[in-house]
């Protein structure tokens, strides 16, 4: 869906329901929806927020607000409305009937942004799959409605409309099966790469966090990569991996991942699971937070909840409160999970990358130890352990045994302690 034409930008009224949340939180959610709309290329024409315990099951907002929206549409000449939650098929249908305008929900808006921005083949496949799942749900709802209408007039044969919907559903399901098959092949390739990393004992550090927290900017500073940097939501959709030589001399892999967001559509988590699982397979997480945002604590909680869903929250986490250059006075921030270390930096300023690399090295040092051993030849099997479980830096066959210098997980250090030597 395009939100821009050659002549003008499409304008939408933003509609939200507080659903028991504090009004300022609901306002902040609408602010984020406005940012999403701007990222998609559209423009806000006004907003309507209703305080309800829960969204109206049929029309999302109450009947009075529906009339208010109708008046606002007429007054502003807006192209449609965007609701701040995922609408059910019944809500979508009812609002379309009552307002006779374009109805978009938060999920469809995010899917549109992803569709515009996915650049790799894998990303495009994932987005198409998520879009088809969203569409299939709504087709199913419409099909049920048509069936009811057909029964009401006493016909026993299926109407042309229902037949068309069934054909659409079959076509969508067939395409979804095709996409899933292609994505499985990509996942196999990713699994091979992961196995190779594990074999080479290269630590993997995944950058995670809320969208537009500055992950890609920090990633570029750490690895001297050229990942796209934009002050927009979801500037990065495709996972990027870069090798980096640390100050300690060890080699690590940094992985830049897609940003999380409040009310991240389930379709997207499901479709992007293979990509997001890079965080689950990482040795350590670098949680990048926009430290200048008033919603920093909420953003941290949303990101952590997503990591829990991906079964990646048990990793050591270093929290990076980024964008400190935008803060006049540092505010106390409560980190809602166990963090190994909290850093306050600006990725744009000199020394930031060095501080982050130093913190990562320190954490990795706690997990590993550098050993120098001379193994008797009859203990050659211990050399195999060092190769398998550690990273051998030097090896030399000498008269008195096999000289090996290696980085080794601390749990294996006791195994070779009797043979350790000073360099």
C-alpha positions as CSV (number, residue, x, y, z in Angstrom):
1,X,0.0,0.0,0.0
2,X,1.4,3.4,-0.9
3,X,0.9,6.4,1.4
4,X,2.3,8.8,-1.1
5,X,1.2,9.8,-4.6
6,X,2.8,12.2,-7.1
7,X,0.4,14.9,-6.1
8,X,0.0,14.5,-2.3
9,X,0.7,12.5,0.8
10,X,-2.2,10.5,2.2
11,X,-3.6,11.7,5.6
12,X,-5.1,9.5,8.3
13,X,-6.9,10.0,11.6
14,X,-5.3,8.0,14.4
15,X,-7.7,6.1,16.6
16,X,-6.8,4.5,19.9
17,X,-8.4,2.9,23.0
18,X,-6.7,3.2,26.4
19,X,-8.0,-0.3,27.4
20,X,-7.4,0.4,31.1
21,X,-3.9,1.9,30.6
22,X,-3.0,5.4,31.9
23,X,-4.0,8.1,29.4
24,X,-0.4,9.3,29.0
25,X,0.6,5.8,28.0
26,X,-2.2,5.6,25.4
27,X,-1.1,9.0,24.1
28,X,2.5,7.8,23.8
29,X,1.2,4.8,21.9
30,X,-0.6,7.1,19.4
31,X,2.6,9.2,19.1
32,X,4.4,6.1,18.1
33,X,1.6,5.2,15.7
34,X,2.1,8.7,14.1
35,X,5.8,8.0,13.8
36,X,5.0,4.7,12.1
37,X,2.7,6.5,9.7
38,X,5.4,9.0,8.9
39,X,7.8,6.2,8.3
40,X,5.3,4.6,5.8
41,X,5.1,7.9,4.0
42,X,1.8,9.2,5.4
43,X,0.7,12.0,7.6
44,X,-1.5,12.5,10.6
45,X,-4.8,14.4,10.1
46,X,-6.0,14.2,13.7
47,X,-6.5,11.7,16.5
48,X,-9.3,10.2,18.6
49,X,-8.6,8.5,21.9
50,X,-11.3,6.7,24.0
51,X,-10.9,5.6,27.6
52,X,-12.5,2.1,27.7
53,X,-11.8,-0.9,29.9
54,X,-11.4,-2.9,26.6
55,X,-11.9,-2.2,22.9
56,X,-15.5,-2.5,21.7
57,X,-15.8,-6.1,20.3
58,X,-17.7,-4.9,17.2
59,X,-16.6,-1.4,16.4
60,X,-13.3,-1.0,18.4
61,X,-14.5,2.4,19.8
62,X,-18.0,3.2,21.1
63,X,-20.8,4.4,18.8
64,X,-20.4,8.0,20.0
65,X,-16.8,8.0,19.0
66,X,-17.6,6.4,15.6
67,X,-19.8,9.5,14.9
68,X,-17.0,11.8,16.1
69,X,-14.6,10.1,13.7
70,X,-17.1,10.4,10.9
71,X,-17.4,14.1,11.5
72,X,-13.6,14.5,11.7
73,X,-13.2,12.6,8.4
74,X,-15.6,15.0,6.7
75,X,-13.9,18.1,8.3
76,X,-10.3,17.1,7.5
77,X,-10.8,15.3,4.2
78,X,-8.6,12.5,5.5
79,X,-8.1,9.4,3.4
80,X,-9.0,7.0,6.2
81,X,-8.3,6.0,9.8
82,X,-5.6,3.9,11.4
83,X,-6.5,2.0,14.6
84,X,-3.7,1.5,17.3
85,X,-4.4,-2.2,17.7
86,X,-5.0,-5.2,15.4
87,X,-8.6,-5.2,14.4
88,X,-10.6,-8.4,14.2
89,X,-12.4,-9.2,10.9
90,X,-15.7,-8.2,12.5
91,X,-14.3,-4.8,13.7
92,X,-12.8,-4.2,10.3
93,X,-16.0,-5.0,8.5
94,X,-18.2,-2.9,10.9
95,X,-16.0,0.2,10.7
96,X,-15.8,-0.1,6.9
97,X,-19.6,-0.2,6.7
98,X,-20.2,2.7,9.2
99,X,-17.5,5.0,8.0
100,X,-17.2,4.2,4.3
101,X,-13.5,5.0,4.2
102,X,-10.1,3.2,4.2
103,X,-9.6,1.3,7.5
104,X,-6.0,0.3,8.5
105,X,-4.8,-1.2,11.8
106,X,-1.5,-1.1,13.5
107,X,-0.5,-4.5,12.2
108,X,-1.2,-3.7,8.6
109,X,0.7,-0.4,8.9
110,X,3.8,-2.2,10.3
111,X,3.5,-4.9,7.6
112,X,3.4,-2.1,4.9
113,X,6.6,-0.6,6.4
114,X,8.3,-3.9,6.4
115,X,7.2,-4.5,2.8
116,X,8.7,-1.2,1.7
117,X,12.0,-1.8,3.5
118,X,12.9,-5.5,3.2
119,X,15.9,-5.7,0.8
120,X,17.1,-9.3,1.1
121,X,15.4,-12.3,-0.5
122,X,14.8,-13.8,3.0
123,X,13.3,-10.6,4.3
124,X,11.0,-10.3,1.4
125,X,9.9,-13.9,1.8
126,X,9.2,-13.4,5.5
127,X,7.2,-10.2,4.9
128,X,5.1,-11.8,2.2
129,X,4.3,-14.8,4.5
130,X,3.2,-12.4,7.3
131,X,1.0,-10.4,4.9
132,X,-0.6,-13.6,3.6
133,X,-1.3,-14.8,7.1
134,X,-2.9,-11.5,8.0
135,X,-5.0,-11.5,4.8
136,X,-6.1,-15.2,5.2
137,X,-7.5,-14.4,8.7
138,X,-9.6,-11.6,7.2
139,X,-10.7,-13.7,4.2
140,X,-11.9,-16.4,6.6
141,X,-14.0,-14.0,8.5
142,X,-15.6,-12.6,5.4
143,X,-16.2,-16.1,4.1
144,X,-18.1,-16.9,7.2
145,X,-20.2,-13.8,6.8
146,X,-21.1,-14.7,3.2
147,X,-22.0,-18.2,4.3
148,X,-24.4,-16.8,6.8
149,X,-26.0,-14.5,4.2
150,X,-26.3,-17.4,1.7
151,X,-28.1,-19.6,4.3
152,X,-30.4,-16.7,5.3
153,X,-32.0,-16.6,1.8
154,X,-32.4,-20.4,1.8
155,X,-30.0,-21.3,-1.0
156,X,-28.3,-24.7,-1.0
157,X,-25.7,-23.9,-3.6
158,X,-22.7,-21.7,-2.8
159,X,-22.8,-18.2,-4.2
160,X,-20.2,-16.8,-6.6
161,X,-18.8,-14.6,-3.8
162,X,-18.2,-17.5,-1.5
163,X,-16.6,-19.6,-4.3
164,X,-14.3,-16.7,-5.1
165,X,-13.2,-16.5,-1.5
166,X,-12.6,-20.2,-1.3
167,X,-10.4,-19.9,-4.4
168,X,-8.5,-17.0,-2.8
169,X,-8.0,-19.0,0.3
170,X,-6.7,-22.0,-1.6
171,X,-4.3,-19.7,-3.6
172,X,-3.1,-18.0,-0.4
173,X,-2.5,-21.3,1.4
174,X,-0.6,-22.7,-1.6
175,X,1.6,-19.6,-1.7
176,X,2.2,-19.8,2.0
177,X,3.3,-23.4,1.8
178,X,5.7,-22.4,-1.0
179,X,7.1,-19.6,1.1
180,X,7.6,-21.8,4.1
181,X,9.4,-24.3,2.0
182,X,11.8,-21.6,0.7
183,X,12.4,-20.2,4.1
184,X,13.2,-23.7,5.5
185,X,16.0,-23.9,2.9
186,X,17.3,-20.5,4.1
187,X,17.1,-21.7,7.7
188,X,19.1,-24.8,6.8
189,X,21.9,-22.5,5.4
190,X,21.7,-20.4,8.6
191,X,22.1,-23.5,10.7
192,X,25.2,-24.6,8.8
193,X,26.7,-21.2,9.4
194,X,25.9,-21.4,13.1
195,X,27.5,-24.8,13.4
196,X,30.6,-23.5,11.7
197,X,30.8,-20.6,14.2
198,X,30.4,-23.0,17.1
199,X,33.1,-25.2,15.7
200,X,35.5,-22.3,15.3
201,X,34.6,-21.1,18.9
202,X,33.9,-17.6,17.8
203,X,31.7,-15.7,20.3
204,X,28.5,-14.2,18.8
205,X,27.2,-10.9,20.2
206,X,23.7,-9.9,19.1
207,X,22.6,-6.3,19.2
208,X,18.9,-6.2,20.2
209,X,16.5,-3.5,21.3
210,X,13.6,-1.3,20.5
211,X,13.3,0.1,17.0
212,X,15.2,3.4,16.4
213,X,17.4,2.9,19.6
214,X,20.6,3.4,17.5
215,X,21.5,-0.3,17.1
216,X,22.7,0.1,13.5
217,X,24.7,3.3,14.3
218,X,26.5,1.4,17.2
219,X,27.0,-1.7,15.0
220,X,28.7,0.5,12.3
221,X,31.0,2.1,14.9
222,X,31.9,-1.3,16.4
223,X,32.5,-3.1,13.1
224,X,33.2,-0.3,10.6
225,X,30.3,-1.7,8.5
226,X,28.0,0.4,6.3
227,X,24.6,-0.6,7.6
228,X,21.9,1.9,6.7
229,X,21.4,4.5,9.5
230,X,18.2,6.5,9.6
231,X,16.3,8.4,12.4
232,X,13.2,6.3,11.5
233,X,11.4,3.3,12.9
234,X,12.5,0.0,11.4
235,X,15.5,1.4,9.4
236,X,17.0,-2.1,9.6
237,X,15.0,-5.2,8.8
238,X,17.7,-7.6,7.5
239,X,20.1,-9.3,9.8
240,X,23.7,-8.3,9.2
241,X,26.7,-10.1,10.6
242,X,30.3,-8.8,10.8
243,X,33.5,-10.1,12.2
244,X,35.4,-7.9,14.6
245,X,38.9,-8.0,16.3
246,X,38.5,-7.1,19.9
247,X,41.1,-5.1,22.0
248,X,42.0,-8.4,23.7
249,X,42.9,-9.9,20.4
250,X,40.0,-12.3,20.3
251,X,37.7,-12.4,17.3
252,X,33.9,-12.1,17.7
253,X,30.9,-11.8,15.5
254,X,28.4,-9.0,15.9
255,X,24.9,-9.5,14.6
256,X,22.6,-6.5,14.0
257,X,18.9,-7.5,14.3
258,X,15.5,-6.1,13.5
259,X,14.1,-3.7,16.2
260,X,11.3,-4.6,18.5
261,X,8.2,-2.5,19.1
262,X,5.2,-2.2,21.4
263,X,2.3,-4.4,20.1
264,X,4.7,-6.1,17.6
265,X,2.3,-8.1,15.4
266,X,2.3,-11.8,16.1
267,X,2.5,-12.5,12.3
268,X,5.8,-10.7,12.3
269,X,7.3,-12.5,15.2
270,X,6.2,-15.8,13.7
271,X,7.5,-14.9,10.2
272,X,10.8,-13.5,11.4
273,X,11.4,-16.1,14.1
274,X,14.3,-17.7,12.1
275,X,16.0,-14.3,11.8
276,X,15.2,-13.2,15.4
277,X,16.6,-16.5,16.7
278,X,20.1,-15.2,16.0
279,X,19.6,-13.6,19.4
280,X,18.7,-17.0,20.9
281,X,21.9,-18.6,19.5
282,X,24.2,-15.6,20.6
283,X,26.6,-15.9,23.4
284,X,25.8,-12.4,24.7
285,X,23.2,-9.7,24.0
286,X,24.0,-6.0,23.6
287,X,20.7,-4.4,24.5
288,X,20.7,-1.0,23.0
289,X,18.2,1.5,24.5
290,X,17.3,5.1,23.5
291,X,18.3,6.5,26.8
292,X,16.9,9.9,25.9
293,X,13.4,8.6,25.5
294,X,10.8,9.2,28.2
295,X,9.6,5.7,27.4
296,X,13.0,4.0,27.9
297,X,11.8,1.7,30.7
298,X,8.7,0.6,28.7
299,X,10.9,0.0,25.6
300,X,13.3,-2.1,27.7
301,X,10.4,-4.2,29.1
302,X,8.9,-4.7,25.6
303,X,12.3,-5.8,24.2
304,X,12.8,-8.1,27.2
305,X,9.3,-9.6,26.8
306,X,10.1,-10.3,23.1
307,X,13.4,-12.0,24.1
308,X,11.5,-14.2,26.5
309,X,9.1,-15.2,23.8
310,X,12.1,-16.0,21.6
311,X,13.7,-18.0,24.5
312,X,16.7,-15.7,24.3
313,X,16.4,-13.9,27.7
314,X,18.8,-16.3,29.6
315,X,21.9,-14.8,27.8
316,X,24.3,-12.5,29.6
317,X,23.0,-8.9,28.7
318,X,25.0,-5.7,28.6
319,X,22.6,-2.7,28.6
320,X,23.7,0.3,26.5
321,X,21.7,3.5,27.3
322,X,22.4,5.3,24.0
323,X,21.8,8.9,22.8
324,X,23.2,10.4,26.0
325,X,24.2,13.5,23.9
326,X,20.5,14.3,23.7
327,X,20.1,14.4,27.5
328,X,20.7,17.6,29.5
329,X,20.7,15.8,32.8
330,X,21.0,12.1,33.4
331,X,17.8,10.6,34.8
332,X,17.7,7.4,36.9
333,X,16.6,4.5,34.8
334,X,15.4,1.2,36.2
335,X,16.6,-1.8,34.2
336,X,13.7,-4.4,34.5
337,X,16.0,-7.5,34.1
338,X,19.4,-8.8,35.2
339,X,22.1,-6.9,33.3
340,X,25.8,-7.7,33.6
341,X,26.6,-4.0,33.1
342,X,24.9,-0.7,32.2
343,X,26.7,1.7,30.0
344,X,25.7,5.3,29.2
345,X,27.1,6.4,25.8
346,X,26.3,8.2,22.6
347,X,27.2,6.0,19.6
348,X,28.0,9.2,17.7
349,X,30.7,10.4,20.1
350,X,34.3,9.4,20.2
351,X,35.2,6.7,22.7
352,X,31.8,5.1,22.7
353,X,32.8,2.0,20.6
354,X,35.9,1.5,22.7
355,X,33.8,1.5,26.0
356,X,31.4,-1.0,24.6
357,X,34.2,-3.3,23.2
358,X,36.0,-3.1,26.6
359,X,32.8,-4.1,28.5
360,X,32.3,-7.1,26.1
361,X,35.9,-8.2,26.5
362,X,35.6,-8.1,30.3
363,X,32.4,-10.2,30.2
364,X,34.1,-12.8,27.8
365,X,37.2,-12.8,30.1
366,X,34.9,-13.9,33.0
367,X,33.8,-16.9,30.9
368,X,37.2,-17.9,29.5
369,X,40.8,-18.2,30.6
370,X,44.0,-18.1,28.7
371,X,46.0,-21.3,29.3
372,X,49.6,-22.3,28.3
373,X,50.3,-26.0,28.7
374,X,52.8,-28.6,27.8
375,X,51.1,-31.9,27.4
376,X,53.0,-35.2,27.6
377,X,52.6,-37.1,24.3
378,X,50.7,-39.9,26.1
379,X,48.1,-37.2,27.1
380,X,47.4,-36.2,23.5
381,X,43.7,-36.7,24.1
382,X,43.7,-33.6,26.3
383,X,45.0,-31.7,23.2
384,X,41.8,-32.8,21.4
385,X,39.8,-31.3,24.3
386,X,41.6,-28.0,23.9
387,X,40.9,-28.0,20.1
388,X,37.2,-29.0,20.6
389,X,36.2,-26.8,23.5
390,X,38.6,-23.9,23.2
391,X,40.4,-21.7,20.7
392,X,44.0,-22.8,20.1
393,X,46.2,-19.8,19.5
394,X,49.6,-21.6,19.3
395,X,50.7,-25.2,19.1
396,X,54.1,-26.7,18.8
397,X,55.5,-30.2,19.1
398,X,58.6,-30.1,21.4
399,X,60.9,-32.7,23.0
400,X,59.1,-32.5,26.3
401,X,55.6,-32.6,24.9
402,X,52.9,-30.7,23.0
403,X,53.1,-26.9,23.7
404,X,49.6,-25.3,23.4
405,X,48.4,-21.8,24.1
406,X,44.6,-21.5,24.0
407,X,41.6,-19.7,25.2
408,X,39.4,-22.1,27.2
409,X,36.1,-22.0,29.0
410,X,36.9,-21.9,32.7
411,X,35.0,-25.1,33.4
412,X,37.7,-27.0,31.4
413,X,40.7,-25.3,33.0
414,X,41.0,-27.7,35.9
415,X,41.3,-30.6,33.3
416,X,44.7,-29.3,32.1
417,X,45.9,-27.6,35.3
418,X,48.7,-30.2,36.1
419,X,50.3,-29.3,32.8
420,X,50.1,-25.5,32.8
421,X,53.2,-23.5,32.3
422,X,54.0,-19.8,32.6
423,X,54.7,-18.1,29.2
